[in-house]
Amino acid sequence: MQTQYNRPVMADLFTRWKEGLARSSRATLGRLAGLLGATEITPETWEELEALLVQSDLGIETTEAVLGALQEAVRTRGLIRADELRAVLEAELLSRLDPPPELVFDARPTVVLLVGVNGSGKTTTAAKLGSRYAAAGSKVLLVAADTFRAAAVDQLQVWAERLGVPVVAGQMGADPGAVVYDAVQSAVTKKVDLLVVDTAGRLHTRYNLMEELKKIHRVCGKALPGAPHAVWLVLDATTGQNALAQARAFKDAIGVTGVILAKLDSSARGGMAFAIQKELGLPILFAGLGEQAEDLQPFDRQAFVRGILGS
């Protein structure tokens, strides 16, 4: 399944990212505007810059590497004013984010598992993904595989109805593996292009819940060889560095293939994206920049860096 998006014009795209990242910009990295003024670079400049980068959740290693690159630029290029560091910092941060891979799904249906902890924004993200692909012309089906919480099923059904995307749900207390198996077979029969499975939120530290997720993964493959074709981890951007432990656990358990940063508009610390790339090497595919369906945007590293810096 190859999907083309009708992207907004570049100016509108940057405006959306800037507005979505306004909180991050005001709280942490955006404060660099005050720090990187037309003053001489002093030891205090480096100390304040280090503190801001750490507070932004870049992680210690990434912060030290960025500072090292900036200090090297000062030595080799003869920079003397703090405001001359802004462009260097923007380029350095940009270089530490990989562009997301092009999402081309050849299988029909393509099965995508959405995983994550409770409250990460997974269910809302599932509906927004369905809406995005449906608007691009794909035949989409959502699966509410959280058979433990009626509220989760209701939430997905409400979202799906609002966005005009069909959804199937299992009975409360049913085996989620069986629900997913039936849904995959149904998607094959109905010639669905994309099947998005909203799994139950689970703590990454709970062994039995992670084992159940592995079972769902195996069941997909039994229902359709090669499935799931992607496993996307939805991370709550407001959790900062704590999200790294979650991501590592899910990656080790079921082979996560990509990350969606939800609630990025609510996060005061945008630097987690850099930590994910540095520590886990996982591509960031989408970012949640607001409550509306269109606020789930393909990750744009340039717009992200400019947004958190308030450029």
C-alpha positions, -999 to +999 in steps of 0.1 A: +000+000+000+016+032-011+000+063+002+006+099-008-004+127+015-017+161+005+007+180+027+000+216+037+022+243+022+055+247+039+046+280+057+015+264+072+035+233+082+061+253+101+033+274+117+016+242+130+049+229+144+058+262+160+024+265+176+024+229+188+058+233+203+052+266+219+053+252+254+086+235+248+100+267+234+089+288+263+100+264+290+135+252+280+153+254+247+134+285+236+150+303+265+182+301+245+170+332+227+178+351+259+210+333+266+224+336+231+222+373+228+247+398+215+271+393+244+306+378+246+308+340+251+320+334+287+324+303+309+289+312+323+275+309+288+286+273+286+273+265+321+239+280+314+237+263+280+245+229+295+218+234+322+192+242+295+201+213+274+199+188+303+166+203+315+153+198+280+158+160+283+185+157+257+203+134+280+238+138+295+257+122+266+239+141+239+243+174+258+281+169+262+284+160+225+265+191+215+285+214+237+317+199+224+307+206+188+298+242+197+331+247+215+349+233+185+331+258+163+341+286+185+378+276+183+379+269+146+356+297+134+367+324+158+332+330+172+331+355+200+295+364+205+268+342+220+243+350+192+267+335+167+261+301+184+224+299+175+228+288+139+255+264+149+233+249+176+204+245+152+225+227+127+240+205+154+207+195+168+193+188+133+223+165+125+213+144+155+179+135+142+174+111+113+147+118+088+119+094+091+118+066+066+092+067+038+063+046+049+054+024+019+033-007+028+032-034+002+012-060+020-026-061+018-036-057+045-007-041+062-010-048+099+003-022+123+004-029+161+002+002+183+018-005+217+025+016+248+019+022+284-014+033+300-023+069+292+003+074+265-023+086+240-023+053+220-061+051+214-064+086+202-033+081+180-049+050+165-079+070+154-059+098+140-037+074+120-068+058+106-082+091+096-049+102+079-046+071+058-083+070+050-082+106+038-053+095+015-075+069-001-067+038+018-093+013+031-087+013+068-099-008+097-093-001+134-092-029+160-100-022+197-080-051+212-082-038+248-108-062+261-101-053+297-113-017+298-147-008+283-137+029+284-108+021+260-132+005+235-157+033+238-130+059+233-118+044+201-154+039+188-162+076+196-131+088+178-136+064+149-172+076+144-162+112+145-135+106+119-155+083+098-132+052+102-147+017+108-137-001+140-142-036+153-141-045+190-140-077+210-163-084+239-152-074+274-131-101+289-124-119+256-090-131+247-073-101+229-053-126+208-085-141+195-099-107+187-068-097+167-068-131+149-104-126+138-098-090+128-068-099+106-088-126+088-117-102+084-093-076+069-080-101+044-115-110+034-126-074+030-095-064+011-085-038+037-053-018+030-044-010+065-053-026+098-044-006+129-045-026+161-050-006+194-036-029+220-042-026+257-019-002+276+005-020+298+033-012+322+066-022+306+077-036+340+048-061+342+061-095+328+028-111+323+014-082+303+044-081+281+041-118+275+005-113+264+017-087+240+042-112+225+013-136+221-007-110+201+023-105+180+026-142+173-012-145+166-009-118+139+016-140+121-006-170+123-036-152+109-015-136+081+021-147+074+045-117+078+022-098+101+025-076+119+043-056+093+051-027+118+051-022+155+048+014+165+054+025+201+033+055+212+052+075+238+038+103+260+063+132+254+055+147+288+072+118+305+106+129+294+136+106+300+113+080+317+100+072+283+134+058+274+130+029+298+095+022+283+108+023+247+138+000+256+115-026+272+090-027+243+118-028+217+134-058+235+101-076+239+084-073+204+108-055+181+094-020+179+100-005+144+091+031+150+080+057+176+051+081+177+056+111+201+021+119+214+013+150+234+043+168+221+022+200+224+018+194+261+055+187+268+078+213+282+108+191+272+112+185+236+146+170+239+134+134+244+134+130+206+172+133+206+175+108+234+154+083+216+176+085+185+208+084+205+199+056+229+176+033+208+182+042+171+144+041+165+129+064+138+103+089+150+075+086+125+048+109+137+043+136+163+011+147+181+009+185+180-027+190+193-061+176+198-074+176+162-070+147+138-048+168+115-025+176+144-009+142+141+019+151+117+047+131+100+078+139+120+097+168+104+131+172+120+137+207+107+103+220+118+108+202+152+142+218+158+131+253+147+099+249+168+117+240+201+143+267+196+116+293+188+133+301+155 
